Every structure is written in C-alpha cells, then in structure tokens.
Amino acid sequence: MDIKEIKKDFPILGINVNKKPLIYLDNAATTQKPIQVIEAISDYYRNYNANVHRGVHTLSQIATDKFEAVREQIKNFINAKESSEIIYTRGTTESINLLASSLTKTLQEGDEIIISESEHHSNIVPWQLNCEGKNIKIKILPIRDDGSYDLDELENIVTENTRIVSLAQVSNSLGVVHRVKEIFHRVRKISHRNILTIVDGAQGIPHLKVDVQDLGCDFYCFSAHKIYAPMGIGVLYGRKELLEEMIPYQGGGEMIKEVSFEKTTYNVAPYRFEAGTPSVADVIGFGKAIEYVNSLGIENIIAHEDKIMQYATERLKNIEGLRIIGDYKEKAGAISFLIGNSHPFDVGTLLDQLGIAIRTGHHCAQPVMQHYNIPGTARASFALYTDFEDIDKFADALKRVALMLQ
C-alpha cells in the first residue's frame, strides 16, 4: 500500500496541531474518517434523508434499500451466515449491554459468567448491573504479566454451572491478541455444556480478519468508529436461532409485530432489537468505510500494521527508561508504556505540544492497571495510515520527553 497516497484520503491528517503537523496515534480510541465516508454521510442528508422501513415515498425507499444493503455488506465482511444475524446498535458498549440484559433474564440461581481481568469496563459493568441482586456469580480469568490470559486457570474456573463466557479478542489497554477460538473450544470441552460465547471485537475488527463462523462464537460485538466509520453506530452479530429466542432489549417502534393494551408480539430478528429511529446516515457511512477497507484489502492492512507494530516496538525499546506494559508476542494495534516514574498524563501533554496525539490513563480497564499496580499508561495505537515516518517522529519526540521528565 502507498501510505502517503492513503493519507490524502483522510482530511484531518493534513492539519497542524500546536503549529506542528498532526501525528495521530490514538486509533484505539477512534480512527479518522476517509473523505469517501464523509461525503457519503453528506450525500444522505443532501439527497435522500428519510426514515427507513415505514415509508412508501421514494426517499424512504432509497434510504431503506441503502440501509439494508449495508447489513449485507457487514454480513460478508465478518462471514456471518445471514444478514438477519446483523443487529445495528450504537456500538460495542450497547451490544454488550443488550446481551447482558437479555441473556441474564434466562439464567438460573447458581449460574456463572466468565469474563477476564483485562476486559474493557463495557464487558464488566453490564454483567454486574444485570446480575445485581441475583445469585449469579461472575468469575474472572486472570492475566499473566505479559498481558495474555492465564489459560492454566481455565480448569479451576469453568464448572458445570458456567453459562456465559465473554472475552475481548484484542485488549484495548495493552494490544494483546487473545486466542478466543482456542479458549471457547477448551471451555466447552471442560464443561461438557452448551455455553454461550461472546467476543468483544472492538479492537479486533480493525486489525484482524474476522470470521465469526471460524471463531465459533455465538455473539460478536464491535463499533464502526474503530474501523474508519462514523461514531454512534455498531454491530451485534448473533446466531439466528439464538436471536429468535432472546428477549428484546428495548421497546418501541420497529421492534414490534403487533401492539395492543392486552399484549405485544415482537418482530423477527434483527428488527426486534432495533427499537426506534436508527442512525441511518452513520450506517450509510459505515458501508462506505467497509468498501474502503475492502478496496485496500484487509490482508494488506494487517501486513502493513504488523510491520508498523514491530518497528514501533523496536524503536521504543531503545528509549532509555521506557517500559512496555504487556509484552506478549502476539499484539495488534497498540503499545502501552511508561517512562521511568513519570505520570502518563505528563507524557501525553508534552507529546501533544509536539503535535503527537496519544491516549493516557487507565483506558477504561482499571483492573488491568490494578494488576500491574500502576495508575495508568501512555498508549500509542496505529491504523492503516500510520507510516514509518510517523513512528520515527514519535520515537524521537519520546526521547525528548524522557529527557525533560528526568
């Protein structure tokens, strides 16, 4: 890929910050948007803005056709069996909240849910909220110091009462790639029960080739804005037979079949989980983002990002006083680090003055920080438009910052 040409597709990458050319390394928080996506959103509002599904007029029919065509695109992108297995949500957080709300309603007293020590808060708090006041236990798969799951603990954690396992495919705070396919296989082998498996794919979808059938998961959640699409839209993939049995998450328009004061019957999946007016423009933009990624080739993107990750890791390792947090060999998209005893906020603030955007803090993963007994980290995260020159400028700036913070 010609990264210099690709950068031209992203208008924001040409701006200056603090009188310096922007080097954007906060892609795990959100990716920037190519002009093709921006123009697609503008085109919707300029030329066919209308609500979907319920209108007989021309604009509504155009909007509906494009809205549903994106559902088919997403199905193909993650290799789901049917487009009806693709539910539009506001993002990974809402997808997991939907599952936590619906699935815990069917759990029995004494049932158990497994999550991991390295989860984003969005894969912790929804389970806590929906298990509160019930005799349902949340069990934790610990991580090793390199950031990987401690799979030796599976035998001690999985029991005949295990009903749900919900794990991140890639750690948002450390960039560690977790072998969720292997874990799900082992969990089912240990328990001999039909356990529901959920993948938080927020950081997996931009950096890995996702095949939900190959993963063997029951549900896969992700946000569009992590993969060059607008904010406010995301996906919950679920196996059709499971979705048809699940209790709706919210009530309102679109999710109903018939309503009376005596009884309401629900629509079929995916519409039974899509109450209210959807974010049509963002879905249209999402479709254009998928087209963009497909035009470059996900395999090409992965190969490029792997080289960037390796190069950045070597450059950072050579900076005196810098310590990488979570040095597992299989990583994607992000490097978390500390410089000596300096607070990560200070590192991020000084880099910002040099035009370099990174993320600092606990990254909505406080249990991870508690594991390492640190308040937070500085995190640099990469995308398809990150090039070697960006990494060189970043590493050189870090050297300057390290000297300033001595």
Secondary structure, DSSP 8 states (H G I E B T S, - for coil): --HHHHHTT-GGGG-EETTEE-EE-BTTT-----HHHHHHHHHHHHH----SSS--SHHHHHHHHHHHHHHHHHHHHHT-S-GGGEEEESSHHHHHHHHHHHHHTT--TT-EEEEETT--GGGTHHHHHHHTTSS-EEEEE-B-TTSSB-GGGHHHH--TTEEEEEEESB-TTT-BB--HHHHHHHHHHHH-S--EEEEE-TTTTTTS---HHHHT-SEEEEEGGGGTS-TT-EEEEE-HHHHTTS--SS-SSSSEEEE-SS-EEE--TTGGG--S---HHHHHHHHHHHHHHHHH-HHHHHHHHHHHHHHHHHHHHTSTTEEEE---S-B-SEEEEEETT--HHHHHHHHHHTTEE-EEE-TT-HHHHHHHT-S-EEEEE--TT--HHHHHHHHHHHHHHHHHT-
